[in-house]
Amino acid sequence: MSLRFPCPNCGADVVFRSPALPNRVCDYCRSMLVRSDSGVAKIGEVAALPFDVSPVQIGMRGRADGKGFEVIGRVRWAWTDGAWNEWLLLFEDGTNAWLGEAMGQFMLLWQQPIGKVRSRTMREMINGKRAIPGTEAQIDKRKLVVADARDVVCIAAEGELPFTAATGWTLYSVDLRGRSGECATLQRDDQETTFYQGRYVTLAELAPRGLRAIEGWALPSYAA
């Protein structure tokens, strides 16, 4: 059930569509809002999103694993040589997942309990060790390889989110890849470590509707 509140900063209507997603960026004044039992409070402001050429946007709909979803949030991350998007998908059954988008590739990822990670290599990363690209790690009896590891910073966010994505928030992020399209991401800061697991997908596989129009780019036939 959706909950509606006036933004405590500008008064605009703010919608929260899932109890599991207590954070929201106001679409009008870009205040970072947090919902609690006592209402909605402003805890800061979020930088404006820089221009990019992603075909994904808030409101895009699609299907994955037989379930419909809608894109309801985004975090934009950057490192020394570039940036990428992580789009939050809200499924029709109330669950959520992330669609990572970087250099034209897409990773569909679900958050997993950190206690599920048993690999010695992964536990060392969780406990603070820096990852070395090319290192193998076993996850669910499958071998994945560290594709990259870097310090990243949140530069902007929009929509509904499960956490506070403050501008300037820094993380250490590790991406792993398997031979059959499996992927995983581990992210940590001084307070917490999170682990996500999933697979590489194409936009066509997600049967998207409501892609963003980009000048000079023809809408794919599967999304028409």
C-alpha positions as CSV (number, residue, x, y, z in Angstrom):
1,M,0.0,0.0,0.0
2,S,1.4,3.4,-1.0
3,L,1.8,6.1,1.6
4,R,1.6,9.8,0.7
5,F,3.0,12.7,2.7
6,P,3.8,16.4,2.0
7,C,7.5,17.1,1.6
8,P,8.5,18.8,4.8
9,N,10.7,21.2,2.8
10,C,8.5,22.3,-0.2
11,G,5.1,20.8,0.5
12,A,5.0,18.7,-2.7
13,D,3.2,15.3,-2.7
14,V,5.7,12.5,-1.9
15,V,4.8,8.8,-2.4
16,F,6.3,5.9,-0.6
17,R,5.3,2.6,-2.3
18,S,6.9,0.0,-0.1
19,P,7.4,-0.4,3.6
20,A,10.9,-1.7,2.8
21,L,12.0,1.5,1.2
22,P,12.0,4.3,3.8
23,N,14.1,6.8,1.9
24,R,12.9,9.1,-0.8
25,V,14.3,12.0,-2.8
26,C,11.7,14.7,-3.3
27,D,11.1,15.1,-7.1
28,Y,10.7,18.9,-6.8
29,C,13.2,20.2,-4.3
30,R,15.6,17.2,-4.1
31,S,15.5,17.0,-0.4
32,M,16.5,13.6,1.0
33,L,13.6,12.3,3.1
34,V,13.3,9.5,5.6
35,R,10.0,8.0,6.6
36,S,9.4,6.7,10.2
37,D,6.5,6.0,12.5
38,S,6.3,9.7,13.4
39,G,6.2,10.9,9.8
40,V,8.6,12.2,7.2
41,A,11.8,14.2,8.0
42,K,14.3,16.0,5.8
43,I,17.8,14.9,6.5
44,G,19.7,16.7,3.7
45,E,19.7,17.6,0.1
46,V,20.8,15.6,-2.9
47,A,22.9,17.0,-5.8
48,A,21.2,17.2,-9.2
49,L,21.8,14.3,-11.5
50,P,24.3,14.9,-14.3
51,F,23.3,14.3,-17.9
52,D,23.8,10.8,-19.2
53,V,22.6,8.8,-22.2
54,S,21.0,5.9,-20.3
55,P,17.8,4.5,-22.0
56,V,16.5,3.5,-18.5
57,Q,14.5,6.0,-16.5
58,I,12.2,6.2,-13.5
59,G,8.9,4.7,-14.4
60,M,10.2,2.2,-16.9
61,R,8.4,-1.1,-16.6
62,G,9.5,-4.6,-17.5
63,R,9.6,-8.3,-16.4
64,A,12.2,-10.5,-14.9
65,D,11.9,-14.1,-13.7
66,G,8.2,-14.0,-14.6
67,K,7.4,-11.0,-12.5
68,G,6.6,-7.4,-13.5
69,F,8.6,-4.5,-12.1
70,E,8.8,-0.7,-12.2
71,V,12.0,1.4,-11.9
72,I,11.4,3.6,-8.9
73,G,14.9,4.8,-7.8
74,R,18.5,5.4,-8.9
75,V,21.9,6.0,-7.4
76,R,24.6,7.4,-9.6
77,W,28.2,6.3,-8.6
78,A,31.5,7.6,-9.8
79,W,35.2,6.7,-9.6
80,T,38.3,8.3,-11.0
81,D,37.7,7.2,-14.6
82,G,33.9,7.2,-15.0
83,A,30.5,6.6,-13.5
84,W,27.6,4.2,-13.6
85,N,23.9,3.9,-12.6
86,E,22.2,1.5,-10.2
87,W,18.4,1.4,-10.8
88,L,16.1,0.2,-8.1
89,L,13.3,-2.2,-9.3
90,L,10.1,-2.7,-7.4
91,F,8.4,-6.0,-8.3
92,E,4.7,-6.6,-8.3
93,D,5.1,-8.9,-5.3
94,G,6.7,-6.2,-3.2
95,T,10.3,-7.4,-3.5
96,N,13.0,-5.3,-5.0
97,A,16.3,-5.7,-6.9
98,W,19.0,-3.6,-8.5
99,L,19.8,-3.1,-12.2
100,G,23.4,-2.0,-12.5
101,E,24.2,-0.2,-15.7
102,A,27.8,0.4,-16.9
103,M,29.2,0.8,-20.3
104,G,26.2,-0.7,-22.0
105,Q,26.1,-3.8,-19.8
106,F,23.4,-4.6,-17.2
107,M,23.6,-6.6,-14.0
108,L,20.4,-7.8,-12.3
109,L,21.2,-8.1,-8.6
110,W,19.4,-9.1,-5.4
111,Q,20.7,-8.3,-2.0
112,Q,21.7,-11.4,0.0
113,P,22.4,-11.8,3.8
114,I,26.0,-11.1,4.4
115,G,26.1,-14.3,6.6
116,K,25.4,-16.3,3.4
117,V,28.9,-15.5,2.2
118,R,31.1,-18.5,3.2
119,S,34.1,-18.2,0.8
120,R,37.3,-17.5,2.6
121,T,38.3,-15.0,-0.1
122,M,35.0,-13.1,0.2
123,R,35.2,-13.1,4.0
124,E,38.6,-11.5,3.8
125,M,37.1,-8.8,1.6
126,I,34.2,-8.3,4.1
127,N,36.7,-7.9,6.9
128,G,38.6,-5.2,5.2
129,K,41.1,-6.8,2.8
130,R,41.5,-5.1,-0.6
131,A,40.5,-7.2,-3.5
132,I,42.9,-8.1,-6.4
133,P,41.4,-8.3,-9.9
134,G,41.6,-11.9,-11.2
135,T,41.3,-13.5,-7.8
136,E,38.8,-16.4,-7.7
137,A,36.1,-16.7,-5.1
138,Q,33.6,-19.5,-4.7
139,I,29.9,-18.5,-4.3
140,D,27.2,-21.1,-4.1
141,K,29.6,-23.7,-5.4
142,R,30.4,-21.6,-8.5
143,K,33.7,-19.9,-9.2
144,L,33.5,-16.1,-9.8
145,V,36.5,-13.9,-10.5
146,V,37.1,-10.4,-9.2
147,A,36.5,-8.2,-12.3
148,D,37.3,-4.9,-10.6
149,A,37.6,-3.3,-7.2
150,R,37.7,0.4,-6.5
151,D,36.7,3.3,-4.2
152,V,33.6,4.9,-5.4
153,V,31.5,8.0,-4.4
154,C,27.8,8.7,-4.7
155,I,27.3,11.8,-6.8
156,A,23.5,11.9,-7.0
157,A,20.3,9.9,-6.4
158,E,16.6,10.1,-7.2
159,G,13.3,8.4,-6.4
160,E,12.7,5.8,-3.7
161,L,15.6,3.9,-2.1
162,P,16.2,1.4,0.7
163,F,19.0,3.6,2.2
164,T,20.1,7.2,2.5
165,A,22.2,7.9,-0.6
166,A,23.9,11.1,0.5
167,T,26.0,13.0,-2.0
168,G,29.6,12.4,-1.3
169,W,29.0,9.0,0.4
170,T,32.1,6.8,-0.3
171,L,32.3,3.0,-0.6
172,Y,34.7,0.3,-1.5
173,S,33.1,-1.7,-4.3
174,V,34.0,-5.1,-5.7
175,D,32.4,-6.7,-8.8
176,L,32.8,-10.4,-9.5
177,R,31.9,-12.3,-12.7
178,G,31.3,-16.0,-13.5
179,R,31.8,-17.9,-16.8
180,S,28.0,-18.4,-17.4
181,G,26.8,-14.8,-16.8
182,E,26.7,-15.0,-13.0
183,C,27.7,-11.8,-11.1
184,A,28.0,-10.4,-7.6
185,T,28.9,-7.2,-6.0
186,L,30.3,-6.5,-2.5
187,Q,30.2,-2.9,-1.1
188,R,31.5,-1.7,2.2
189,D,32.1,1.4,4.2
190,D,33.1,2.1,7.7
191,Q,29.7,1.0,9.0
192,E,28.4,-1.8,7.0
193,T,29.0,-4.3,4.2
194,T,26.4,-5.4,1.7
195,F,26.4,-8.3,-0.8
196,Y,24.4,-8.6,-4.0
197,Q,24.1,-11.6,-6.3
198,G,22.6,-12.1,-9.7
199,R,23.3,-12.3,-13.4
200,Y,24.1,-10.3,-16.5
201,V,21.0,-9.4,-18.6
202,T,20.2,-7.5,-21.7
203,L,17.5,-4.8,-22.0
204,A,15.6,-7.0,-24.4
205,E,15.4,-9.8,-21.8
206,L,13.6,-7.4,-19.4
207,A,10.9,-6.6,-22.0
208,P,11.1,-2.8,-21.1
209,R,8.3,-0.3,-21.7
210,G,8.8,3.4,-21.2
211,L,12.5,3.7,-22.2
212,R,13.9,7.2,-22.3
213,A,14.0,8.8,-25.7
214,I,17.5,9.7,-26.7
215,E,18.3,12.0,-29.7
216,G,19.9,10.0,-32.5
217,W,18.9,6.6,-30.9
218,A,16.1,4.6,-32.4
219,L,13.8,2.9,-30.0
220,P,14.4,-0.9,-30.2
221,S,11.6,-2.9,-31.8
222,Y,11.1,-4.9,-28.6
223,A,10.3,-1.8,-26.7
224,A,8.0,-0.1,-29.3
